Amino acid sequence: MAAMRTKLHIGIVGAGNIVKQRHLPALLSMPNVEIVAVSNSTYASSERFCKEFLPHATPLKNWAELVSLPDLDIIWIGTHPNMHAPISISALEAGRHVFCQARMAMNLQEAEEMLAASQKRPHLVTALCPAPHGMRGGRLVQRLLADSFIGRPTQIRLRSFSSAYLDPNTPAHWRQKIEINGLNVLTLGIYIEVLQHWLGPIRSVEARTKIVHRYRGHYEVKSPDIVNVLVEFANGIEGVLEFSGVAPFPPGDQIEIYGDQGLIRYDISSDRITVGRLGDERPEEMPIPPDLVTEWTVEHDFIRAVCDPTAPRPRPSFKEGVEYMRVVSAVHESALIGKRVEIPLH
């Protein structure tokens, strides 16, 4: 950061809805940051964004031009996954701190290249946007597991169903386009991130996938509409993960963790946690204690880490991103070969 400046200078690459609705309000509320440049998908859209939200920022026609601007401290990436690796690596090489929207990259190789670039420059702060799923009550789940509230955890079941792709007449969404979203199918990567944070690393997967609507207009869909995965964690927990984008009247996403002495059930849409132990008449809701509630402070956490080298590094880190991309890659491989795939533990 330039010696005479009192504010961190941020350049935004990719100014879509997630940036507008979630990141921008928080960044604008901080007096020690200034967004000085924006590069969106086109120069016209960059110009519109600046005119509406950031009249003092400079719109630019491409991300490479933005990254090379002098006196930039942070590159804030809000693009689709196909651009995450090239922008992140270029930004790190230019000496910028990097905040990158999830999912981390198109595939494991790109994710590993991003991690390697960050490890060469450990003084730069890097982070991925965390999954909000289960964020509010996640620490309570971890506390219950640490305290053996349900005894020894033995198995989990996760269900994440949506009707987003049920209508075959709708055009393919960008998340269904493998050339844009890579191997990141449905909410698989999101929940792998969450589950490994709660339960530790996954060591093997066995997956089946299905494309229900192969063609949307003239576009051939190659990203599955349904994914079912058997997982085994390093600690021996077995799991069944079910994902769908073509489910009529889908129920809310839910994670169930079973132990030899009880159950933890997390309703993701409502952040409602229900627990039961052997001897209880039925499972009951357990309120999240205020001291265990985790609110969304992602943007503030990142800026604090940039300003203060002694502050905790924000999570998930690029290393944690590689860990969930490793599982996503294994799921893809397993579905292709029709066999269980072992995941080396690092």
N, C-alpha and C positions, 0 to 999 in steps of 0.2 A: 504494500500500500504506500502510495506517495506520502512523503514526510509531512507535507503541509495540509493534507486533506484530513477532514474530521469525519468523513463518511466513507463507508465501503461502497465501491461502485460495482453494480450488478448488471450483467448483460443477460437477457432472456432469449433463449432459442426455443421456439415452439410455444405459441401463446394461445393454446386452446382452452377448452372449458375448465380443465383441472387447474390450470394456472389462474384463470379469471376468478373461479369460484373459491378456490382453497388457498393457493399460495399468495396471490397478489394482495388480498386484503391484509394478511399478516405482515407481509414485507412493507407495505405502505404505512403500517402502524408503527414501524420502528424508526426512531429519529436518527439512528446511526447508519442507515443504509440509503442508497439512492440508485434507482434503476435508470441507467443512462442510455441503454440501447436495446432494441428489440428486433429480432429476425424471425419472422413467421414463414409460412409456406410460400407466400408471394410477397413482393414488395408492397402491393396494394393492401394486403391484409395486415402487414406490419404497420403501415401508415394509418389504417383505420384503428388498430389497437392503440397506438400511441395517441391519436387524436381523442379517443374516448376515455382512456385511462391515464395516460402518461404524456401530457402535452409537452413536457420538457425533454422527453427522451428522443433519441434519434432512431428512426426506422431504417432498417438495412435490408438489402435484397437477398443476402445469403449468409449462412452461419459462419463460414470461414472468414468473411470480412469482419464479422462481429468479434470472433475469437481473437483476431489480430489487432483489435483496437488497443492503443496504449492506455495505461492507467486503469485497466479493468482488474478487479479483485476476484470476482466470482462469476462463473457461468452457471446459469440456472436452466436446466434442460427439461423442457416439457413436450418434446417430440414423441412420435411413435418409436417403438423399440428398434426399428431398422436403422435409426440415426444415432442411437445412444453410444455405441462404441466409437464411431469415428469422431463425434463431437467431444466426448469425454476425453479420449486419448489426446486429441489436438489441444484441448483446453489445458490439460495437465502439462503437456510439453511446452505450452506457452506460459506456464507458471501460475495458472488460475486454480482456485478452489472450485470444486465441482459438486453441485447437487443435481442428481439425475432422477427423473421420474421412473417409477417401476413400470413394467418388468425390466430387469437389468439389461438384457440384450436379446438378440435374435436366437442365440444358441450358446452352448457352453464355451466354445472356442472364443467367441467375442467377449464373453464375460471374463474369461481368464486373461485376455489381452488387456481389458480395462483394469483388472486387479494388478497385473504386472506393471502397468504404467503408473498406478498409484503407489505401488511399493517402491518404485524408484525415486519417488518424491514424497517421503513420509511427512514432511513439514506441511504439505497441502492437505486441507480437510476435504474428504470425499464422503458422500453418503447417498443412499438411495431413498426414495420416498417410501415410507413404511406402509404396510397394509393397515387400514383402519379397522378391519375385521377383527373383533375380539380385543381391540386395544383397551377399551375402557375397563374391562374386568379381567384382563389377562394376568395381572399380578395376583389377583385372588386365586385364580386357577393354579398358578405356580405355588402359591403359599399352601393351598390345600394338598397339592401333590407332595411338597416338601415335608409337610407335617403328617404324611401317610393317612390323611383323612379317609381315603377309600382303600386303605391297605396297599397291597402291591398292585400297581396298574398292570392289567393283562391285555386289554384290547380297546380299540377305539372304533367309532363309526362316524364318518363325516358325510353329510349330504348337502350338495349345493346345486339346486335345480333352478332353471330359469326358462321362460317362454320366449326369450329375446329372438331366437332364430326359428320359431315354430312355423311361421308363415313362409312357405317356399317361394312366394311371389315377391317378397321384399328383396332389394338388392343386397349383395354381400356387404356386411359391415367390415370395417378395416380390421377388426379383431379376428375375422374369419379368413383374412388374406395372409397366407404364410410368408409372402414376400414383404409384408409390412410388420407382422406380429411375430414371425418366426415360429418357434416351437411352443410359444406361450398360449396354450389352449384353455378356453373358458376361465375358471377361477383356480385352476390347478396350482400355478405358481404362488398365488396369494396364500392359499391354505398350506402349501408346503412350508412357506416362510413362517406362518403362524405355528404350525404343529412342531417344527423343529425348534422354534424358540421355547415352546412349552415342554417338549418331551425329549429333545435331543435329536441327534442325527438319524436319518433313515439309511439302512444298510442294504436293502434290496426291495425291488418292486416287480410286480407282474401285472401287466396292463392289457386291457382290451379297449378298442375304440371303434366308433362307427360314425360314418357320415350319412345322415338320414336324407338330406337334400343335397345331392351332388352338384346340381346346376342351379344357379340363380341368374336367370337371363342367359347370356352367353358366357358367364364366368363360371369356371370349374372350381368348386370349393375343395381344398385339400386339408383343411383344418377340421378335426372331428366335431360332431355335434354332441356326442356322448363319449365319456371316458369313465371307465371303472378300473380301479387300481387296488391290488392287494399290496400292503406295505409291511415291512418288518423294521422296527427301530433297533438301534444298536443295543438298547437295554432289554430287548426281548419282547416288547409290546408289539402285538399284531394289530393291523388295521384294515378297514375297508373304506375306500374313498370313492364316492359316487358323484359324478358331475354330468349335468345336462343343460343344453341350451334350447331344447325342444320339448319341454315338459308343460303340458296344459295345466293350469291352476297349480303352479308350483308352490310347495310349502316353503316357509322361511328356512334359510341355511341353519344348520344345526351340527354341533360337535358333541358327541357323547364319549366320555372316558369311563371305562369300567375297570374296577379293581376287585380284588377278592373279598373286599369288605364293603363296597359301595359304588356309587355312581356320581359323576359330575356331568351335568348336561348344560351346554351353553347355547342359548338361542341368539344367533348373531344379529339378527335384525333389531331385536329389542334390548340387547345386552342383558338379558335375563338369565341368571344362573340358578339352576335347580340342583339340589344335592339330596342324596339319601344314603343311609348306612344300614347294614343288616340290623334288624330289630325295629326299624322305623316302620310306621304304618304305610307311609307313602313318601316319595320324594317331595321336598318343600323348597320354595324359593329362598335363596340366601342373598340378602342385600349386600352390595359391594361396599365395604367400609370406606369412608371418605379418604383415609390415609392410603388406601390401595387403588383408588381410582386414577387412571391414567387419561389425561385429557390430550387433545391434539395441540402440541406445542412445537411441531416439527421445524417450522421456519425459525422460530426463536432459538431452538436448540442448535441449529446449524450456524446461525450468525454468532451465537455465544462462543461456539468452538473456534470459529475463525478469529474472533477478537481475543480470546483467552486460550493460549496453548495448554493451560492446566485444566481447562474445562473438559468434561467427558466428551468423547467423540460421539457424534450422533449415530443412531442405528436405524436400519441395518447398514452395516459397512459393506464395502465392495466384497470383502471376504465372505460375509454372510450371503451376499447376493450370489456369488459363485456356488455356495453350498446349496441354495435352492435351485439354481440353474442346473446343477449336477443331477438332481433328482428329476427335474423336468426332462432333461436329456435322456435319462435312463427310462422314463416312462415312454418316450417316443421310440426308443430302441426296442423295448420290450414288446410294444404293440406291433412293430414291424416284423420281428422275428418270432413272435408267439411264444416266448420263453421268459422265465424269470431272469432279471438282470441284477447282478451284484454291484453295489456302489462302494468303491474304496473309501475308507474313512481317513480323513486327513487331520 
